[in-house]
Amino acid sequence: MGTLVLIRHGQSQWNLENRFTGWVDIPLTDSGRMEARRGAEIIKHLKFDCAFTSALKRAEETLRIVLETTRQTHLPIERDPALNERHYGALQGLNKAELAKKFGEQQVHIWRRSYDVAPPKDKTEWNLDGKSESLKDTAARTLPYFKKRILPLVESGKNVLVVAHGNSLRSIIMDLDRMTKEQVLQLNIATGAPILYEIDSTGRVLKKIVTELPS
């Protein structure tokens, strides 16, 4: 049996400003760094064999803080954009409340939370390549990587730490918990708070623990 720990990065500057972030490389706030340290305290009893993170600095910084706090800075780390946040297309950099005033709360909710509807792809200052992803698209890149690179390690009995983003982690949890596309849309993942899975050699989830950061 192995242990998989999933952590969403701490609060970023654009989380604080209520902006769509996506693939824009925004750093943590001081509060986000504190969340990472508080989350690390919850799992300091675990000894990890390896760690994975996205290619975005807010996840990398969270992982660094977690490993420093748990005194495991020696761990091998694999970084891959397959674990990156969902790409929000032309919405990246824009304030969610201001968009709701302009387009209506229902439309913004669809862009944020629908399973297979991607945001607009228009090129902007923060979306020069014209890319955009739905949650379904995010899962299509995150899950193959998870099943090839991460899950086999856990199945072999290793303890594995993954620090990533709301939607890449939502994709992984959807698969582990056998959630429907309707159920996953209601899933909220707190920043900095570890989610622990105990998984057997066949990939079966034996136990799940969702933690909360101490106040």
Secondary structure, 3 states (H helix, E strand, C coil): CEEEEEEECCCEHHHHCCEECCCCCCCECHHHHHHHHHHHHHCCCCCCCEEEECCCHHHHHHHHHHHHHCCCCCCCEEECHHHCCCCCHHHECCEHHHHHHHHCHHHHHHHHHCCCCCCCCCCCCCCCCCCCCCHHHHHHHHHHHHHHHHHHHHHCCCEEEEEECHHHHHHHHHHHCCCCHHHHCCCCCCECCCEEEEECCCCCEEEEEECCCCC
